[in-house]
Amino acid sequence: MKLKLFTVVLSVFMAGTALAKEDKVIVRLGTVAPEGTPWERALKKTRKRFKKMSEGKIKMKTFFGGQKGDEKSMIRQIKDGRLELFGGSTAALATEVPDLQVLELPFLFASNEEADFILDNFLYEPVKKIIDQYGFVLYQWAENGWQNFGMKEGFIKTPADLKGRKMRSQEAPVHIATWKTLGASPIEMAVSEVLPALNTGLVDGFAQTPLFTFAAGWHQGIKTYTISRHVYQPGIIIYSKKWFKKQSKEIKEVLMSNIEGDTKNGRKGVRQIEPGLVQNFVNYGIEVYTLTPEERAAFEKIAEKTHKAYLKRATKGAKKLYKAIQAGKKAFKAQNS
């Protein structure tokens, strides 16, 4: 009788253990952002919050520095449900969601404050609805920041300085179109290919933020860096819809928690270190030049052609987002006038 009772208790215990294991929710996050960046600190905070709020039920595993592949590869994995969470550029997501190419247009935003206002108040819900149709769930905006010109030789002070230059381009077609409008010869390539391409002369330069330039080690291949702030690129954190919809209501609430707080902290972390990163260019012997308002205006005037050409062939969704951005600009101006 005792043996039979022991067997029953053991069976119940083993069943409970198996259930506990089954109840665990594993969230694998992939990003090309390296460790040691504000992205790492922000995502580690998210991981701790998930664990605490779910009482240990959610276990988030982070894969930095492209351990899960380049951005385009991770986007496909997210769509297929082979990866649960992705943090990266809107340009990469735009390879699967064409409507988002509108966010990569040059001189779309005038300042951090304007960009934040429009993204949070005019674009979050529309973008969330759009990417849902493609198999993604928008969690929150993140921060890539303002792109500038990094070159092997010479500053980029005028559009003419880009004529014939071989420039690394991000995957989104709008980036390629922008380079062509400015007179450059764009070459599309993944993050890991850029430094070797600079060293061998396959490309003459790139456009990227100070943070990512150092994080990816691209500073080792350039001699000049021109502060142009010609493209503001928001980062984005998304879930796999295929995976997300299978989760319980309680788990979904945790997975979508603290959006506003995390967004603000992520932006703050990246922006706080930017001045120090610009000084680091100088420390590494890289010459830095900041465009004058007049020089920047010359680029902006030519970039208008990119906007017009893009809108002629843009998707309906992209055109709606562009209108939302313009409405946001007016609202921001009215609020701050």
C-alpha positions in Angstrom: 0.0 0.0 0.0 2.8 2.4 0.9 4.6 1.5 -2.3 1.5 2.3 -4.3 1.0 5.6 -2.5 4.6 6.5 -3.1 4.2 5.7 -6.8 1.1 8.0 -7.0 2.8 10.9 -5.3 5.9 10.5 -7.5 3.7 10.5 -10.6 1.9 13.6 -9.5 5.3 15.3 -8.7 6.7 14.4 -12.1 3.6 15.6 -13.9 3.8 18.9 -12.0 7.5 19.3 -13.0 6.7 18.6 -16.6 3.9 21.1 -16.5 6.2 23.7 -15.0 8.7 23.2 -17.8 6.0 23.5 -20.4 4.7 26.7 -18.8 8.1 28.4 -19.4 8.0 30.9 -22.2 11.2 31.3 -24.0 11.8 34.6 -25.8 14.9 34.7 -28.0 15.9 38.2 -29.1 18.2 38.8 -32.0 20.0 42.0 -32.9 23.1 43.2 -34.7 23.7 45.7 -31.9 26.9 44.6 -30.1 27.3 44.1 -26.4 28.5 47.1 -24.5 26.0 49.5 -26.2 23.0 51.3 -24.7 20.9 48.7 -26.6 22.4 46.0 -24.4 21.7 47.8 -21.2 18.1 48.6 -22.3 17.3 45.0 -23.3 18.8 43.6 -20.1 16.4 45.8 -18.2 13.5 44.5 -20.3 14.7 40.9 -19.6 14.7 41.5 -15.9 11.2 43.1 -16.0 9.8 40.2 -18.0 11.2 37.7 -15.5 9.9 39.6 -12.4 6.4 40.4 -13.8 5.9 36.8 -15.0 7.3 35.4 -11.7 10.0 33.6 -13.6 7.7 32.2 -16.3 9.2 34.3 -19.1 12.9 33.6 -19.9 14.4 36.0 -22.4 17.6 35.1 -24.2 19.5 37.8 -25.9 21.8 37.3 -29.0 23.9 40.4 -29.8 26.2 41.3 -32.6 24.4 39.4 -35.3 24.7 35.9 -33.6 21.4 35.0 -35.2 22.4 36.4 -38.7 22.2 39.7 -40.4 19.1 41.9 -40.1 17.3 40.7 -43.2 17.8 37.1 -42.1 16.4 37.8 -38.6 13.4 39.6 -40.1 12.6 36.5 -42.1 13.1 34.3 -39.0 10.7 36.5 -37.0 8.1 36.3 -39.8 8.4 32.5 -39.9 8.3 32.1 -36.1 11.8 30.8 -35.9 12.8 33.8 -33.7 10.5 35.5 -31.2 11.9 39.0 -30.9 14.0 41.4 -33.0 15.6 44.7 -32.3 17.1 46.7 -35.2 16.6 49.2 -38.0 13.4 50.1 -39.7 15.3 49.8 -43.0 15.7 46.1 -42.4 12.0 45.7 -41.6 11.2 47.7 -44.7 12.6 44.8 -46.8 9.5 42.8 -45.8 7.1 45.7 -45.2 7.5 48.1 -48.2 5.3 50.8 -46.6 8.0 51.5 -44.0 10.5 52.7 -46.6 9.0 56.1 -46.1 10.7 56.3 -42.7 14.1 56.1 -44.4 13.6 59.3 -46.5 16.4 61.9 -46.0 15.5 65.1 -44.1 12.2 63.7 -43.1 12.6 65.0 -39.5 14.2 68.2 -38.3 15.1 67.3 -34.7 15.0 64.6 -32.0 12.0 66.3 -30.4 10.1 66.4 -33.6 10.9 62.8 -34.5 9.8 61.6 -31.0 6.6 63.5 -31.2 5.6 62.2 -34.6 6.7 58.6 -34.0 4.8 58.3 -30.7 1.7 60.3 -31.5 1.2 59.9 -35.2 2.9 56.7 -36.3 2.9 54.1 -33.6 -0.7 52.9 -34.2 -0.7 53.1 -38.0 2.7 51.3 -38.2 1.4 48.7 -35.7 -1.6 47.9 -38.0 0.5 47.8 -41.1 3.2 45.4 -39.9 0.5 43.1 -38.3 -0.6 42.3 -41.9 3.0 41.1 -42.6 3.3 38.8 -39.6 4.9 41.2 -37.1 3.8 42.7 -33.8 5.1 46.2 -32.9 6.4 46.4 -29.4 8.2 49.7 -29.2 10.3 52.3 -31.0 14.0 52.2 -30.2 16.9 54.5 -31.2 19.4 54.3 -34.0 19.8 58.0 -34.4 21.1 60.4 -37.0 23.2 59.2 -39.9 26.3 61.0 -41.1 29.0 60.4 -43.7 32.0 58.3 -42.9 34.7 58.4 -45.7 38.0 56.8 -46.5 39.2 60.1 -48.0 37.9 63.6 -48.0 34.9 65.4 -46.4 31.4 65.4 -47.8 30.5 69.1 -47.7 28.4 69.4 -50.9 26.4 66.9 -53.0 29.1 67.2 -55.6 31.5 65.6 -53.2 29.5 62.4 -53.5 29.6 62.2 -57.3 30.9 58.8 -58.4 31.7 57.7 -54.8 31.0 54.1 -54.1 28.9 54.2 -50.9 27.7 51.3 -48.8 23.9 51.2 -48.8 21.4 49.7 -46.4 19.0 47.2 -47.8 15.9 49.4 -48.3 15.5 50.6 -51.9 14.8 54.1 -50.7 18.4 54.3 -49.4 19.7 53.2 -52.8 17.5 55.9 -54.5 18.8 58.5 -52.1 22.4 57.8 -52.9 21.7 57.9 -56.6 19.9 61.2 -56.2 22.9 62.6 -54.5 25.1 61.4 -57.3 26.8 58.5 -55.5 27.1 54.8 -56.6 25.3 52.7 -53.9 26.5 49.2 -53.1 24.1 47.2 -50.9 25.9 45.1 -48.3 25.4 43.6 -44.8 26.9 45.0 -41.7 29.7 42.4 -41.4 30.9 43.1 -45.0 31.4 46.9 -44.6 34.8 47.1 -42.8 36.5 44.6 -45.2 34.9 46.5 -48.1 36.4 49.8 -46.8 39.8 48.2 -46.4 39.9 46.8 -49.9 38.4 49.8 -51.6 35.2 48.1 -52.6 33.4 51.1 -51.1 34.6 54.6 -50.3 32.3 55.3 -47.4 28.9 54.9 -45.7 26.2 56.7 -43.8 25.7 55.7 -40.3 25.3 56.9 -36.7 28.4 57.5 -34.5 27.2 54.7 -32.1 26.8 52.1 -34.8 30.0 53.2 -36.5 32.1 52.4 -33.4 30.0 49.4 -32.4 30.6 47.8 -35.8 34.2 48.8 -35.9 33.8 50.8 -39.1 35.8 53.7 -37.7 38.9 51.6 -38.4 38.3 52.1 -42.1 37.7 55.8 -42.4 39.7 59.0 -42.1 36.9 61.6 -42.1 33.4 61.9 -40.6 31.0 64.6 -41.7 28.1 65.5 -39.4 25.3 65.8 -41.8 22.3 64.5 -39.8 20.6 63.8 -43.1 18.6 60.7 -42.1 17.0 60.1 -38.7 16.5 56.4 -38.3 14.3 55.0 -35.5 15.1 51.6 -34.2 12.2 49.2 -33.8 11.5 46.2 -31.6 9.0 43.6 -32.9 7.6 40.2 -32.1 6.8 37.3 -34.4 3.0 37.4 -34.8 3.0 33.7 -35.5 4.5 33.1 -32.0 2.9 36.0 -30.2 -0.7 35.0 -30.9 -0.2 31.6 -29.3 0.6 33.2 -25.9 -1.9 33.6 -23.1 -3.5 37.0 -22.3 -1.4 37.3 -19.1 1.9 36.6 -21.0 0.9 39.1 -23.8 0.4 41.8 -21.2 3.9 41.3 -19.8 5.4 41.2 -23.3 3.7 44.5 -24.2 4.5 46.2 -20.9 6.2 49.6 -20.2 6.3 50.6 -23.8 6.5 54.4 -23.1 9.1 54.0 -20.3 11.4 51.7 -22.3 11.1 53.9 -25.4 12.2 57.0 -23.5 15.0 55.2 -21.7 16.3 53.7 -25.0 16.4 57.1 -26.7 18.0 58.7 -23.7 20.8 56.1 -23.5 21.9 56.5 -27.1 21.6 60.3 -27.2 23.6 60.8 -24.0 26.7 59.2 -25.3 26.7 60.8 -28.8 28.9 63.8 -27.9 31.5 61.5 -26.4 31.4 59.3 -29.5 32.0 62.3 -31.8 35.0 63.2 -29.7 36.2 59.6 -30.0 36.5 60.1 -33.8 39.0 62.8 -33.0 40.8 60.6 -30.4 41.2 58.0 -33.1 42.7 60.5 -35.5 39.6 60.8 -37.6 38.9 64.3 -38.8 35.3 65.6 -38.0 33.4 68.3 -39.9 29.9 69.6 -39.2 27.9 70.9 -42.1 26.9 74.6 -41.9 23.2 75.4 -42.1 23.8 76.6 -45.7 25.6 73.4 -46.7 22.9 71.2 -45.1 20.2 73.2 -47.0 21.9 72.4 -50.3 21.6 68.6 -49.5 18.1 69.1 -48.3 17.1 70.8 -51.6 18.4 67.9 -53.7 16.8 65.4 -51.3 13.4 66.8 -52.1 13.7 65.0 -55.4 14.0 61.8 -53.5 10.7 62.5 -51.7 8.9 63.4 -54.9 10.2 60.4 -56.8 9.5 58.0 -54.0 5.9 59.2 -53.5 5.2 58.6 -57.2 5.9 54.9 -56.8 5.1 54.5 -53.1 2.5 52.0 -51.8 -0.8 53.3 -50.5 0.3 52.5 -47.0 3.5 54.5 -47.3 1.6 57.5 -48.7 -0.7 57.4 -45.7 2.2 57.3 -43.4 3.8 60.2 -45.2 0.6 62.3 -44.8 0.6 61.3 -41.1 4.2 62.6 -40.8 3.3 65.9 -42.4 0.3 66.2 -40.1 2.6 65.5 -37.1 5.0 68.2 -38.3 2.2 70.8 -38.3 1.0 69.7 -34.9 4.5 69.8 -33.5 5.1 73.3 -34.9 1.8 74.5 -33.5 2.6 73.1 -30.1 6.1 74.7 -30.0 5.3 78.0 -31.7 
